[in-house]
Amino acid sequence: MPTNADAGAGTFNLSATHNADLSSTDVTLDIANEWILHFAPDGTGSLGSAHNFPGSLIIKVGAKIRLISDDTTDTHLIHADGGTGLIHQNVAGPGLSAGQEYDLTPTAPNTPLAGHLYCHYHGGPVTVVTVVP
């Protein structure tokens, strides 16, 4: 998950040792241009403090922010503000049920002012989002 790095394929050398045997191979890893957060564990409900939003996030323009709810006891509505592409979830909707996601893709930097993400229904931790070029 490249929050402030570049996405793309990278080649790595993987080595492992067991007893006296050493194995080594080259592997290719394709890094997606997205940041994924399972923010509402099952049973979170109205316990806003139990939401898993981190304190801060630095992300590049064009990198997708994917917020996923795993809560089967309540719905959650994403509050987003602070830049082009950080769009508040529709308040007329029912919010996110278990397994549903809300995706945001910043299209312009928001520095020096940062944006915010949190659960609008329950409050709780707020993520300060800084979008860089």
N, C-alpha and C positions, 0 to 999 in steps of 0.2 A: 504494500500500500504506500505509494509515494505521496506523502502529504506536501512536502516542499521540494521534492526531487523530481527527476524525469522518469516517466514510465518507459517501458520497452523491454526488449529481451536482453538478458545478460548471461554470460557463460561463467560458470564457477567450477572449481575443482573440489570434489568431495572426496575426503579420505577417511577411512575408519580402520582401527586396529583392534583385533581380538587375539589375545594371547600373543603369539609371535607373528601372526599373519596380518599383513597390511594390504588393504584394497583401496584403489583409487580410481576415480572416473571423472570425466567432465560432464556436467549437466547444464542444461539451458533452462532458465527460469524467465517466464514472461510476466512482468509486473504490470498489473492493470492500473489505469489512471483513475483510481477511485479510493476513497476512504470509507470503510464500512464500520458502522456501530450498531450493535444489538443493544439498544438503550433501555428497554423495559423488560427485565427478566420476568418470568412467569410469577404471577401473584403480586406484582408491583402495585397494581391498582392505584389507589389514591396516595400511596406512600411516596410522595415526590422525592424524598431524600434517597430513595432506593434506585432512582433512575441512574444509569451509568454514563451520563454526559461528562466528558473530561473538562477540566478547567480552561484549557486553551487548545486551539488548533491553528496551525499555519499551513495553508494549502495554496497551490498554484492555480492561476486562472485556467479554467477548462477541466480541472480535476473534479470528478463527481463525488459528492457527499451522499452516501447511501445510509439512511436511518431505518432500522428494522425493529419492529416490536415483536416480542415473544410472549407478551402477556395475554393469557386466556381469561383474565378476570375483569378487564376494563379496557376501554379505548384510550388512545393518546393522540393529542393534536400537536403538531410541530409549530412552534413559534420560531420564525426566522426573520432577521432584519439585517440591514447594514451593508448593502451592496447589490449590484446588478447580479441577478441569478440566485440570491438568497431570498427566496419568496416564501412568505408565510403560507402555511397550509390553509385551504379554504375552511373558514369557520362555520360555514353552512353544512359542511359534511359531517359524517359521524366520527371522524378520526380514524386512527389505525387500530385494527384488531390484530390478533396474533398472526404472525406470518406476513403481514402487510408491510410495505416499505414506502418511504417518502424520499425522493431523490432531488438533490439540489446541485446545480452546476454553475459556479461563479463564472461570469463572463468578463469581469473587469476587476482590477485591484480595488480594494477598499481602504488602503492605507492613506492617511494616518488613522482614520476612524475604523474601528473593527465592528463586525457584526456579532449577533448573538443567536444561539440555538438553545431551546429548552422545550419541555413539555408544557404547552399552554394550559392544559386542563389541571395539571397537578403541581406546577412549579418545580421546585427542586433545583439540582445543580444546573448552572448556566455555562455553556461553552462560549468563550470569546473566540470568534473566527477572524483571522487575518488572512486576506487573500492577496498574494504577491504576484507580480508579473512572471 
